[in-house]
Amino acid sequence: MTEQRFAMRLDSWWQPLLLAGGATPENSYVELRENDVRLRFGFLFDQTLALSDIESVQETTWPWWYGVGWRTNFLGQLALIGSHRGVVELKLRQPQRVWGLMRYRRLVVSLEEPQRFVEAIAKAALQAAANGASRATTIAAN
């Protein structure tokens, strides 16, 4: 499988605010690789998740009152939001740690092509399982 990069959606009116955390179109993306997914949002977030750690992925909504930027509810949700449109949620099998102190099991990101990402990650999981990945991976695309 070739590497696929999905640009994060960063609405122009939010870009000055997002620039405080270093988020630009050049360094804000989700990169789907053979066995993992790298998520980068400026210089404040750069993390890689194994495909086998992703339980499900689906398009969702993000209300305006939830805000933009690097968001958390401190109850297991982390969000990387540059727009209230094009939002995708990844549910993880096991909690992940971020910034050394917080754990999350739900990761929400805004993407330019959310449907294409959902389809690509489901396909990558099937390929990984077919290629005999060490742990069988099945991702529910809702």
C-alpha positions, 0 to 999 in steps of 0.5 A, spaced: 500 500 500 502 506 498 502 512 503 496 516 503 496 523 506 489 527 507 489 534 509 486 537 515 481 542 514 483 549 516 478 554 515 481 561 513 478 565 519 481 560 524 488 560 521 490 566 525 488 562 532 491 555 529 497 559 528 499 560 535 500 552 536 504 552 529 498 549 525 499 550 518 496 547 511 503 544 510 504 541 517 496 539 519 494 532 516 493 525 517 497 520 513 495 513 512 501 508 511 501 500 511 500 499 518 499 505 522 496 512 521 500 518 523 496 524 525 500 531 525 496 538 527 502 543 528 507 543 533 503 541 538 501 534 536 504 529 532 502 522 534 502 515 530 497 510 531 497 502 529 491 500 524 490 495 529 489 500 535 483 503 531 476 500 532 472 504 528 472 510 524 466 514 522 464 521 519 461 525 525 459 533 527 462 538 531 458 543 534 461 550 533 460 551 541 465 545 542 471 550 539 477 549 534 484 547 535 487 542 540 480 540 544 479 535 550 473 534 554 478 530 559 473 524 559 477 520 553 476 525 547 481 528 544 480 533 538 484 536 532 479 541 529 480 546 524 473 547 521 466 545 524 466 541 517 469 535 514 469 531 521 471 524 522 471 520 529 476 514 530 474 510 536 480 506 539 481 499 542 485 501 548 487 508 551 492 512 548 497 517 552 498 524 549 502 530 552 505 525 557 498 526 562 492 525 558 489 519 555 484 518 550 480 513 546 476 517 541 480 522 536 476 527 532 479 530 526 477 535 521 479 533 514 478 536 507 476 529 504 472 525 510 469 520 506 475 518 502 479 517 509 473 513 512 474 509 505 481 508 505 482 506 512 477 501 512 480 498 506 487 499 509 485 495 515 482 489 510 489 489 506 493 489 513 489 483 515 489 479 508 497 480 508 497 477 515 499 482 519 501 480 526 494 482 529 488 481 525 485 488 524 477 489 522 475 497 522 468 498 522 466 504 517 460 506 520 
